[in-house]
Amino acid sequence: MRGFVFAATIAALLFLSLSSLAGCQRADQDATEPDVPGSAAAAGPVAAPTDTGDVPPPEGVLRAYVWSCDGGLTLSMNNLYRENAITLALPEGPRRLPLVVSASGAKYSDGSLTFWTRGNAATLERPGSAAIQCRELRAQSLLADARERGVLYRGIGNEPGWTVEVGPGQRLIFVTDYGQERHEFEAATPGADDAGTVVYVAETGSDSIRVTIDRQDCADDMSGEPFDYRMVVEHGEQSHRGCAVNLQ
């Protein structure tokens, strides 16, 4: 009988030790695996703070979007991603729409007006009216986003595809080879002549760049889109010619 009691006691102590160890392991796992809240950014274009000195939105999400809707309506959407909301510029004035639950895409509604985005398409719903279908104007969205970020000039070119953003401040970013190559400069020095030509020169270590911007009519040589400025980018031993927009 005494042997039985002793064996039972040992078994109970062993059980308690294993339970405690499992609890510690679970606690350690919880401490090292933070909760990942649901994000509307993964579902579609979510909305941008009106100030530009904050934490940037998630990668791939713009601060602003432009939509072309049926009936000739063009909508500008600012992405208030920190607030899970958007501001939609309507003919009668801006409306702030908070994010609501949806089965797909990103849906924003104030209980009366609803704007539901799914990739590069969206639906505008008003009480008593038929739903209006919208499509994102990607090129315009990129310009609106750059303007929200304080960019002064944005230039584009082809073969290979490249972009230049000047600003905010003295920052200059040159992205080429269809996004595969990126060069950032933090002290781009501006200059101008009497003809209105603006030149930015910058260097970082052995990497240097010269960007010339002229106010002349320009057309994208692939899309035919018209611009008011021409841009020449001299980087290394290569020279790139394209068009630009003044976002000031």
C-alpha positions as CSV (number, residue, x, y, z in Angstrom):
1,M,0.0,0.0,0.0
2,R,2.8,2.4,0.9
3,G,4.5,1.7,-2.4
4,F,1.3,2.5,-4.3
5,V,0.9,5.9,-2.5
6,F,4.5,6.7,-3.3
7,A,4.1,5.9,-7.0
8,A,0.9,8.0,-7.2
9,T,2.7,10.9,-5.6
10,I,5.6,10.7,-8.1
11,A,3.1,10.5,-11.0
12,A,1.2,13.6,-9.8
13,L,4.4,15.6,-9.4
14,L,5.5,14.6,-12.9
15,F,2.1,15.7,-14.4
16,L,2.3,19.1,-12.6
17,S,5.9,19.7,-13.9
18,L,4.9,18.9,-17.5
19,S,1.8,21.1,-17.3
20,S,4.0,24.0,-16.0
21,L,6.6,23.5,-18.7
22,A,3.9,23.6,-21.4
23,G,2.4,26.8,-20.0
24,C,5.8,28.5,-20.0
25,Q,6.4,27.5,-23.6
26,R,3.0,28.8,-24.6
27,A,3.7,32.1,-22.8
28,D,7.1,32.5,-24.5
29,Q,5.4,31.8,-27.9
30,D,2.7,34.4,-27.2
31,A,5.4,37.0,-26.3
32,T,7.4,36.4,-29.5
33,E,4.5,36.2,-31.9
34,P,2.7,39.6,-31.9
35,D,-0.9,39.8,-33.0
36,V,-1.3,40.8,-36.6
37,P,-4.5,42.9,-37.0
38,G,-6.6,42.7,-40.1
39,S,-5.6,45.3,-42.7
40,A,-7.8,46.8,-45.3
41,A,-4.6,47.6,-47.3
42,A,-4.4,44.0,-48.3
43,A,-7.9,44.1,-49.7
44,G,-7.5,47.1,-52.1
45,P,-6.5,50.8,-52.2
46,V,-7.0,52.0,-48.7
47,A,-6.8,55.4,-47.8
48,A,-3.7,59.1,-46.6
49,P,-3.0,61.4,-43.8
50,T,-3.3,65.0,-44.9
51,D,0.1,65.7,-43.2
52,T,3.3,64.4,-44.8
53,G,5.5,64.1,-41.7
54,D,3.9,60.9,-40.5
55,V,4.6,57.2,-40.8
56,P,4.2,56.2,-44.5
57,P,1.4,53.8,-45.6
58,P,2.1,50.1,-46.1
59,E,4.2,49.2,-49.2
60,G,2.1,49.4,-52.4
61,V,-0.5,51.6,-50.9
62,L,-0.8,55.2,-52.1
63,R,-1.8,58.3,-50.1
64,A,-4.2,59.4,-52.8
65,Y,-6.1,57.9,-55.7
66,V,-8.0,59.3,-58.7
67,W,-11.1,57.5,-60.1
68,S,-13.0,58.0,-63.4
69,C,-16.6,57.1,-63.0
70,D,-19.6,56.7,-65.3
71,G,-21.3,59.9,-66.3
72,G,-18.1,61.9,-66.5
73,L,-17.5,62.0,-62.8
74,T,-13.9,62.2,-61.6
75,L,-13.3,61.4,-57.9
76,S,-10.2,62.2,-55.8
77,M,-9.7,59.9,-52.8
78,N,-7.3,60.7,-49.9
79,N,-6.3,57.6,-47.9
80,L,-6.6,58.1,-44.2
81,Y,-4.9,54.7,-43.6
82,R,-4.1,55.3,-39.9
83,E,-7.8,56.0,-39.3
84,N,-9.1,53.2,-41.5
85,A,-11.0,55.8,-43.5
86,I,-10.9,57.8,-46.7
87,T,-11.9,61.3,-47.7
88,L,-13.8,61.4,-51.0
89,A,-14.0,64.6,-52.9
90,L,-17.5,65.0,-54.4
91,P,-19.1,67.8,-56.4
92,E,-21.0,68.9,-53.3
93,G,-18.0,68.7,-51.1
94,P,-15.7,66.2,-49.3
95,R,-17.1,63.3,-47.4
96,R,-15.2,61.2,-44.8
97,L,-16.1,57.5,-45.0
98,P,-14.9,55.0,-42.4
99,L,-13.9,51.5,-43.3
100,V,-16.7,48.9,-42.8
101,V,-16.8,45.1,-43.0
102,S,-17.0,43.6,-46.4
103,A,-16.7,40.2,-48.0
104,S,-14.1,41.4,-50.5
105,G,-12.2,44.6,-51.4
106,A,-12.2,47.6,-49.2
107,K,-15.6,49.1,-48.4
108,Y,-16.1,52.6,-46.9
109,S,-19.5,54.0,-45.7
110,D,-20.9,56.7,-43.4
111,G,-24.3,54.9,-43.4
112,S,-25.6,57.0,-46.4
113,L,-22.8,57.2,-49.0
114,T,-20.7,54.0,-49.8
115,F,-17.5,53.7,-51.8
116,W,-16.4,50.1,-52.4
117,T,-13.0,49.4,-54.0
118,R,-11.9,46.1,-55.5
119,G,-8.4,46.4,-57.1
120,N,-8.5,49.1,-59.8
121,A,-12.4,49.2,-59.9
122,A,-14.8,50.8,-57.5
123,T,-18.5,51.3,-56.9
124,L,-20.2,54.5,-55.6
125,E,-23.5,54.0,-54.0
126,R,-26.0,56.7,-53.0
127,P,-29.5,56.3,-51.5
128,G,-32.2,56.3,-54.1
129,S,-29.7,56.3,-57.0
130,A,-28.2,53.5,-59.2
131,A,-24.7,52.4,-58.3
132,I,-22.0,54.2,-60.3
133,Q,-19.0,52.2,-61.6
134,C,-15.5,53.7,-61.4
135,R,-12.0,52.8,-62.6
136,E,-8.7,54.0,-61.2
137,L,-6.7,56.4,-63.3
138,R,-3.3,55.0,-62.3
139,A,-1.1,57.7,-63.8
140,Q,-3.2,60.4,-62.1
141,S,-3.2,58.5,-58.8
142,L,0.6,58.4,-58.9
143,L,0.7,62.2,-59.4
144,A,-1.8,62.8,-56.6
145,D,0.2,60.6,-54.3
146,A,3.4,62.4,-55.2
147,R,1.8,65.8,-54.5
148,E,0.6,64.5,-51.1
149,R,4.2,63.5,-50.3
150,G,5.5,67.0,-51.2
151,V,7.2,66.1,-54.5
152,L,8.0,69.2,-56.6
153,Y,8.6,67.6,-60.0
154,R,7.9,64.1,-61.2
155,G,9.4,62.9,-64.5
156,I,8.9,59.7,-66.5
157,G,10.6,58.1,-69.5
158,N,10.9,54.9,-71.4
159,E,13.4,52.3,-72.7
160,P,14.1,51.5,-70.0
161,G,11.2,52.7,-68.0
162,W,12.3,55.3,-65.4
163,T,11.0,58.0,-63.0
164,V,12.5,60.9,-61.2
165,E,11.0,62.7,-58.2
166,V,12.4,65.9,-56.9
167,G,11.4,66.9,-53.4
168,P,10.4,67.3,-50.8
169,G,13.2,69.6,-49.9
170,Q,16.5,68.7,-51.6
171,R,15.7,65.0,-52.0
172,L,15.9,63.5,-55.4
173,I,15.0,59.9,-56.3
174,F,15.9,58.2,-59.7
175,V,14.3,54.8,-60.4
176,T,15.2,53.1,-63.6
177,D,15.2,49.8,-65.4
178,Y,11.5,49.4,-64.8
179,G,11.9,49.7,-61.0
180,Q,14.9,47.3,-60.6
181,E,17.5,50.1,-59.9
182,R,17.0,52.9,-57.4
183,H,19.3,55.9,-56.6
184,E,18.5,58.3,-53.8
185,F,20.2,61.7,-53.3
186,E,19.6,63.9,-50.2
187,A,21.2,67.1,-51.3
188,A,20.1,68.0,-54.8
189,T,21.2,71.6,-55.5
190,P,18.8,73.5,-57.7
191,G,19.6,76.2,-60.2
192,A,17.8,78.1,-62.9
193,D,18.5,80.4,-65.9
194,D,16.6,83.3,-67.5
195,A,14.8,80.9,-69.9
196,G,13.2,79.1,-67.0
197,T,15.3,76.0,-67.3
198,V,15.7,74.3,-63.9
199,V,18.8,72.1,-63.2
200,Y,19.3,69.8,-60.2
201,V,22.8,68.4,-59.5
202,A,23.5,65.9,-56.8
203,E,26.0,63.2,-55.8
204,T,26.4,60.5,-53.2
205,G,29.9,59.1,-53.0
206,S,30.8,58.1,-56.6
207,D,27.2,58.3,-57.7
208,S,26.1,61.5,-59.4
209,I,23.2,62.9,-61.3
210,R,22.1,65.9,-63.3
211,V,18.4,66.6,-64.0
212,T,17.4,69.3,-66.4
213,I,13.8,70.5,-66.6
214,D,12.5,72.8,-69.4
215,R,9.0,74.2,-69.7
216,Q,8.3,72.9,-73.2
217,D,5.4,70.8,-74.6
218,C,6.3,67.2,-74.3
219,A,4.5,63.9,-75.2
220,D,5.2,60.5,-73.8
221,D,6.7,58.5,-76.6
222,M,4.7,55.4,-75.8
223,S,1.3,56.6,-74.5
224,G,1.2,60.0,-76.3
225,E,0.2,61.6,-73.0
226,P,0.9,65.4,-73.1
227,F,3.0,67.2,-70.5
228,D,4.1,70.8,-69.9
229,Y,7.7,70.0,-69.2
230,R,10.6,68.1,-70.7
231,M,13.2,66.4,-68.5
232,V,16.7,65.2,-69.3
233,V,18.4,62.9,-66.8
234,E,22.2,62.4,-67.0
235,H,23.3,59.6,-64.8
236,G,26.7,57.9,-65.1
237,E,27.5,57.7,-68.8
238,Q,23.8,57.5,-69.8
239,S,21.3,60.2,-70.8
240,H,17.6,59.7,-70.6
241,R,14.9,62.0,-72.1
242,G,11.3,62.1,-71.0
243,C,8.5,64.4,-69.8
244,A,7.7,65.9,-66.4
245,V,5.0,67.5,-64.3
246,N,5.3,70.5,-62.0
247,L,3.4,69.5,-58.8
248,Q,4.0,72.8,-56.9
